[in-house]
Amino acid sequence: SAWLKQTAAQYGIRALLTKCNPAAGDPIDCYDADFIPACCGKDEAVDFVSNQLFIPRDKVIAFGDSCNDFPMFSRSGRSFLIGNAEPMAKKQMGCHLEKSYCHGILSVLQELN
């Protein structure tokens, strides 16, 4: 994993390895490998949309289900793992929503009203 990340970095690419999430329909005991140009990714998308729409970052809400969402979380004002997030993400984040998928997202949005 370290070798892969170092090699990818030499080419301006981020390599993210995360365990697949069977609760989301992924195979058991497999990994997702994301290779993303350093200038792109969910975190960069938050920056772009925030800047284009003049939305302060503290007003941005992000939802995710795995460790590869953490860079996006770091650029958002509030971040939530949905209930069916992969176990490693739950362990690292320390908290998650009770509900899964859109039901978890809706529960947060309803609280904002």
N, C-alpha and C positions, 0 to 999 in steps of 0.2 A: 504494500500500500504506500509506504513512504517513497520507495523507488519510483512508483508510477506517478505520484504527485510531483516529485522533483523533476522527472523527465518532462511531464506535461508543462510545468512552469517554465522550463527552458524555451518552450515554443509559444508562450503567452496564453496557455490554456489552463483552466482550473479543472482538476479531476476530483470528483466527489464520489466516494464509494459508500453506499448505505445498504443495510440489509433490507431485503424485500419485505413487504408487509402483507402477510396472508389475509389479514382482516380487510384489505382492499382488493383481494382477489389475486394477489401475487403468489408465485410458487414458494413453497416452504424451503428454508435453508439455501436461498439464492441471494444474490446481491445485484443492486442497480449500480451501474457505472455511468456517471454523467460527465461528459467532456464538454466544457463550455468555454468559449473565448473569454479571456479576462475582462473584456469590455462589455460582456453580455451576461445575462442571468436575471433571476427574479429580483435581486437586489438592485441591479441597474434599471430594471423596469420600474421599480418603485421610484427611483430617482427621476427617471424620465417623465413619468406621469405626474408626479408631484410638482416638478418644475414647469411642465407644460400647462398644467391646470391651476398653478399657483396654490397648491394645497400644502399647508405646513405639515412637515413630517409627523408632528405630534398628533395630527388628525388622521393619519393613515392607519388603517386596521388591516392586519395580515392574518390569513388562516393557512395552516399547513398540516401535513401528516407525516413528515419525515425530517431527518437531519439535514437533507439538502435544502430545506426551507429556512434554516437558521440565518444564512446571509441576508435573506429578505427580511426576516424578523429584526435584524440589527439595524435596518434602515426605516423601520416602521415605528409609529408611536405606541401601538398596542399590538400584541401578537398572541395568537391562540393556536394550540394543537387541537385538532378535532379528536373526538372520543376514540376513533379507530386508528389513531396514529400508531406508527410502528414502535415497538417496545423500547428500542434504544433512544428514540427521540423523546419519549415520555420520561425515561430515566434521566436524560441530560437536561431536559427543560424543567423537570420537577413538578409540573402540573399540566393538566389538559382539561378540555371540556368534557362534560359527562356524556353528551350526545355525539353521534357520528355524522359524518358527511354534512349535507345541507341542513339537517336538523340542529347540529351544533352551531353552525354559522347563524341560522335563524334565531337561535336562543340568545346569541350576543346582540344581534341587530335589534331584536325586540326590546332588550334592556335599554337601548339607546333612545327609544321613543319616549 
